[in-house]
């Protein structure tokens, strides 16, 4: 049927809007292009295509040129074998359209000519092609899985090469003339996927004939199998990619590493892209023979930046690797490979400790353990500082200066009270002088300065001593007394010092002067409380003459009361002790019949038993070294005689 066309004015430009698509050559598929008759443009177009999850609206006008578009950027719908999907093609609905057709290349052979690959066709015999043209597409079980091509076409042949009856459509260009053919072609990708049918796994997977580099894997054949895939790797997890395909139920594996744990993975192919789950078994290749280490490793010809390393050649060696670094531990990475048993090392730093590590290669990725020797590069000469002086010395500050060293990269200095040269870095400065602050009055200090020659190289330290100015004297406290001593308290008092800003006092069990601050007071007396009965205490008091200026501590000893009357004189005709006070060993002697097998106990003033012993043949010794200073009791009781005797532990 011929369609009447309106003659358009020559040179008329048609403005069209196109839905974004990727327009390419149809290769490797055949071309399906159309043209416009001169002066008679006809817009037979596809405006929408749906299939499964595919729903693409391409617009109300043709693509220019051959009116062909390949939508390879549109997501391909998944089409499961054995399932059916609704298909629709919306077009311009012109009465003169001769056919609407859709093809899917089910067997992936790059054409649409195989049986069953035309999934929709409407041919003209009057204005009967529906809009949209629809069909139900059944995906055959024989379809090949994976992404393939779908072609959608609308066509009018006004060259009258058809009978205009029920002629089958063609997926390629309609006739050889390429003239007076109107229409549009759109290509899409679709993804054929397998069915959900269960695919049996392989059984009895085993690995045998294992050597250092090879192994044989085999399994029981699966009835009806379309073949198998296997993967051998060092990962226990099931593979996420396809394996090596085999038709039989065994395979030989090569190029393995000695002494390595591997995993053999095998799965059954049920055909049509359907596979079983992977079955996995581990195995370990035979360990390679031990690889001999190098011997007689030595470093020679050492300079500030270079060295020569050499070792005894190993019989049968496949080569060697060496590493030179500043780490004593064996390397964890590969070294520099050499074929001979020596190497020259360059670009080292002067005066630096290095470690030369060498190992033997036995081939096939097998290496010996590393052998390591240390060496130290020659130190580069570095000029020492001269003209070191200290001036402007006060009680807390001083100024340090020295003569500049030619070519110096800077200096380091330390001010401390130690005569020996520092063992750690000092403060960095680019100047030739520095100020020392926060010093203590009347104190001997040492200033240490060294030159920085760059690249981590330093000269020896140069040292100079000085003494800060003495601070003003501060009068000590006098007239220190302790009174009103009880079992748990005492009263402390001292004579006021003229001009004093206050005082500090401290009560403890240590005879030496405190190294920490005491309790501050502006009074000349204080009460000490919370003391232990029968304990030796020391009271320390010092004068505060000015901010941060204190006198020496004035110290005095006292002992708190015990609270038990005449303990020391009880039972003196029965038990005697010496020495008293005691430092280490207390000697106990018992008179009379009680002097044999008499139990004695050392107790504190709370009655807590600290030590026990038995007097045999009238005498015994008790080691009281571990006791704290204070007053203790010896308690004895043999069922007939009992009592306590006091002693003091210094």
BELTA-V420376 format. One line per field, one symbol per residue. ss: DSSP state (H for helix, E for strand, - for the rest). burial: 1 if it has 9 or more other C-alpha atoms within 8 Angstrom, else 0. A space follows every 10 residues. Layout:
ss->???
burial->???
This chain:
ss->---------- ---------- ---------- ------E--E -----EEEEE E--EEEE--- -------EEE E-----EEEE ---EEEEEEE E-------EE EEEE------ -------EEE EEE------- --EEEEEE-- -----EEEEE EEEEEEE--- ---------- ---------- EEEEEEEEEE EEE------- --EEEEEE-- ----EEEEEE -------EEE EEE------- ---EEE---E EEE------- EEEEEEEEEE E--EE---EE EEEE------ ----EEEEEE ------EEEE EE-------E EEEEE----- -----EEE-- -EEEE----- --EEEEEEEE EEE--EE--- EEEEEE---- -----EEEEE E------EEE EEE------- EEEEEE---- ------EEE- --EEEE---- ---EEEEEEE EEEE--EE-- -EEEEEE--- -------EEE EEE------E EEEEE----- -EEEEEEE-- --------EE E---EEEE-- -----EEEEE EEEEEE--EE ---EEEEEE- ------HHH- ----EEEE-- -E--EEEEEE -HHHH--EEE EEE-----EE EEEEEE--EE EEE------E EEEEEEE--- -EEEEEEEE-
burial->0000000000 0000000100 1100000001 1111111001 0001111111 1101100110 1110011111 1100011111 1110111111 1100011111 1111100100 1100001111 1111100010 1011101010 0011101111 1111111100 0001000010 1011000101 1111111111 1111000010 1100101001 1111111111 1100111111 1100000110 0000010011 1010011111 1111111111 0111110111 1111110000 1011001010 0111111111 1111001111 1111000001 0000000100 1110100111 1111111111 1100011101 1111111110 0101110101 0011111111 1110100111 1111100000 1100000000 0100010010 1111111111 1110001110 1111111110 0001011101 0100111111 1111101001 1111111000 0000000000 1001000100 1011111111 1111100001 1011111111 1100001001 1001111101 1100111111 1001111111 1111100010 0111110111 0101000011 1111111100 0111111110
